[in-house]
Amino acid sequence: MNDLIKNLKSREWTETRAHSSWQIFKIMSEFVEGFDTLNKIGPCISIFGSARTRPGNPYYELTVEVAKSLAEEGFGIITGGGPGTMEAANKGAQLAGGRSVGLNIVLPHEQHSNPYIDMDKTINFNYFFVRKVMFTKYSQGFIMMPGGFGTMDEFTEVLTLIQTRKMNETPMVLVGKEYWKGLLDWFSQVMRDEQHNIGPDDMNLLHLFDTPGEVVNYFKEFYSKNPLRPNF
């Protein structure tokens, strides 16, 4: 058995090393395309949420209004480029005549670009981590609409970067008090107060709203006191 494992490892590792060398260039090309495209776009807000949220769902329509209101204030809107909440956000940006950006990820069974992205502002990625760098570098704010595991992944990654100051202080907004309240209560009561796994002021990094007006007013107030710039 040991000889068999050794032979398999030898062959597989050799093939993996060869593949990894070429993979570096594919990763670099995605970074170059992303930086080159997003450098030209200007101040944007990233909106995250479920790909399963459909037109007619109250959170879909709320996302359209939030994105539209922000675009009317001059912010571009960045999404993951797919259906659901992403589509709603790009639709809102387009309705306002704003910049509508889609950072699409290539997946085996789902994720197609929605029709509301500007033709010159859609980028396709093979690597989640490259795509996340684009979100975090070029967004002047992050909005979390109701979503699932993918939204939680983006939520906690961005929050960690802000908490650890690996990126500039950047607005972090959750929309939908009914949806997010239970999670935020657990953050404050268990993570912070009972277990002391986050600092006493870390909850201040999060801002919870229900309406487009509240979201827009928060961003306007924040950027009346802070410069608009890439995050790192």
Residue pairs with C-beta under 8 A, 6 or more apart in sequence:
26 126
27 127
27 130
30 125
30 126
30 127
30 130
31 130
31 133
33 123
34 103
34 123
34 125
34 130
34 131
34 133
34 134
35 134
37 121
37 123
38 101
38 123
38 134
38 137
38 138
39 138
41 76
41 99
41 101
41 121
41 138
42 76
42 99
43 74
43 75
43 76
43 140
43 228
44 75
44 76
44 77
44 78
44 99
44 101
44 138
44 139
44 140
45 70
45 75
45 76
45 77
45 78
45 139
45 140
45 141
45 142
45 143
45 219
46 77
46 78
46 79
46 135
46 139
46 141
46 142
46 143
47 63
47 66
47 67
47 77
47 78
47 79
47 85
47 86
47 89
47 143
47 145
48 79
48 80
48 85
48 142
48 143
48 144
48 145
48 147
48 150
48 151
48 154
48 155
49 59
49 63
49 84
49 85
49 86
49 88
49 89
49 144
49 145
49 146
49 147
49 151
50 59
50 84
50 85
50 145
50 146
50 147
50 148
50 150
50 151
51 80
51 82
51 83
51 84
51 85
51 86
51 110
51 111
51 150
52 84
52 148
53 59
53 60
53 63
53 84
53 85
53 88
53 145
53 146
53 147
54 60
54 84
55 61
55 88
59 85
59 145
59 146
59 176
59 179
60 84
60 85
60 88
61 88
62 145
62 175
62 176
62 212
63 85
63 88
63 89
63 92
63 145
63 175
64 88
64 89
64 91
64 92
64 95
65 92
65 212
66 89
66 92
66 143
66 145
66 175
66 212
66 215
67 77
67 88
67 89
67 90
67 91
67 92
67 93
67 96
67 98
68 92
68 93
68 95
68 96
68 98
68 212
69 92
69 96
69 212
69 213
69 215
69 216
70 77
70 92
70 93
70 98
70 215
70 216
70 219
71 77
71 92
71 93
71 95
71 96
71 97
71 98
71 99
71 100
72 96
72 98
73 216
73 219
73 220
74 98
75 98
75 140
75 141
75 219
76 93
76 98
76 99
76 100
76 101
77 89
77 90
77 92
77 93
77 98
77 99
77 100
77 101
78 101
78 102
78 103
78 135
78 138
78 139
79 85
79 86
79 87
79 89
79 90
79 101
79 102
79 103
79 117
80 86
80 102
80 103
80 104
80 105
80 111
80 131
81 90
81 102
81 103
81 104
81 105
81 111
81 113
81 114
81 117
81 122
81 123
82 102
82 104
82 105
82 110
82 111
82 112
82 113
82 114
83 111
83 112
83 114
85 145
85 146
85 147
86 102
86 114
87 114
87 115
87 116
89 145
90 100
90 101
90 102
90 114
90 116
90 117
91 114
91 116
93 99
93 100
93 116
94 100
94 116
94 118
99 118
99 121
100 116
100 117
100 118
100 121
101 117
101 118
101 121
101 122
102 113
102 114
102 117
102 121
102 122
102 123
103 123
103 125
103 131
103 134
103 135
104 111
104 112
104 113
104 122
104 123
104 124
104 125
105 111
105 124
105 125
105 126
105 128
105 131
106 124
106 125
106 126
113 122
113 124
123 134
125 131
125 134
132 154
132 157
135 142
135 154
135 158
136 157
136 158
136 161
136 167
136 231
136 232
137 230
137 231
137 232
138 230
138 231
139 170
139 231
140 170
140 171
140 223
140 228
140 229
140 231
141 170
141 171
141 172
141 173
141 219
141 222
142 158
142 170
142 171
142 172
142 173
143 173
143 174
143 175
143 215
144 151
144 154
144 155
144 172
144 173
144 174
144 175
144 180
145 151
145 175
145 176
146 175
146 176
146 179
146 180
158 170
158 172
159 172
159 205
159 206
160 166
161 167
162 169
162 170
162 172
162 205
163 198
163 199
163 202
163 205
166 232
167 231
167 232
168 229
168 231
168 232
169 226
170 231
171 207
171 218
171 219
171 222
172 205
172 206
172 207
173 206
173 207
173 208
173 209
173 215
173 218
173 219
174 180
174 184
174 206
174 207
174 208
174 209
175 208
175 209
175 210
175 215
176 210
177 208
177 209
177 210
180 208
181 208
184 203
184 206
184 208
187 198
187 203
187 206
188 203
191 197
191 198
192 198
192 199
192 200
192 202
192 203
207 218
209 215
209 218
